[in-house]
Amino acid sequence: MRKNIHPTYEDATITCACGNVIETRSTVKDMHVNTCSACHPFYTGQSTFIDAEGRVEQFRRRYAAAASK
């Protein structure tokens, strides 16, 4: 590796808007994020699956009518 061209890799703190603090290592000393694994709906189980069945049926009805013309 060449000398004096790489940033320093040191202890870092990531702070989430929900108040969760994560200690890690990075080239950036302090980071502030809007969501983390403690508050993101996908990781907390609060996410909902959007049912697209109505849209599929609407598509089939529209193109079945167009095909019969």
C-alpha positions in Angstrom: 0.0 0.0 0.0 1.1 3.5 -0.7 1.7 5.7 2.3 -0.4 8.8 3.2 -3.2 8.3 0.6 -5.7 6.3 2.6 -8.1 7.8 5.2 -7.8 6.8 8.8 -10.0 3.8 9.9 -11.1 4.5 13.4 -13.9 4.0 15.9 -17.2 5.6 14.8 -20.6 6.2 16.2 -23.8 5.9 14.2 -26.8 7.7 15.7 -30.4 7.0 14.5 -33.3 9.4 14.7 -35.0 6.9 17.0 -32.2 7.3 19.5 -30.4 4.0 18.8 -26.6 4.3 18.9 -24.3 1.8 17.1 -20.6 1.7 17.7 -18.5 0.5 14.8 -15.4 1.4 12.8 -15.4 3.6 9.7 -13.5 6.4 8.0 -16.3 8.8 9.1 -16.2 9.6 12.9 -19.9 10.4 13.5 -22.9 9.6 11.3 -26.6 10.4 11.8 -29.2 8.3 10.0 -33.0 8.4 9.7 -33.7 4.7 10.1 -31.8 1.7 11.5 -32.5 -2.0 12.1 -34.1 -1.1 15.5 -36.8 1.1 13.9 -37.1 0.1 10.2 -40.5 -1.7 9.6 -38.9 -4.5 7.7 -36.7 -5.6 10.6 -39.3 -4.9 13.4 -42.0 -7.0 11.7 -44.3 -4.0 11.3 -44.2 -4.1 7.5 -47.3 -5.1 5.6 -47.5 -7.0 2.3 -49.6 -5.1 -0.2 -52.1 -7.4 -1.9 -52.0 -6.9 -5.7 -54.7 -9.4 -6.5 -57.2 -6.7 -7.3 -54.8 -5.1 -9.8 -54.2 -8.4 -11.5 -57.9 -9.1 -11.8 -58.4 -5.6 -13.2 -55.7 -6.2 -15.8 -57.2 -9.6 -16.8 -60.7 -8.1 -17.2 -59.4 -5.1 -19.2 -57.4 -7.2 -21.7 -60.0 -10.0 -21.9 -62.5 -7.4 -23.0 -60.0 -6.0 -25.5 -59.2 -9.4 -27.0 -62.8 -10.3 -27.6 -63.4 -7.1 -29.7 
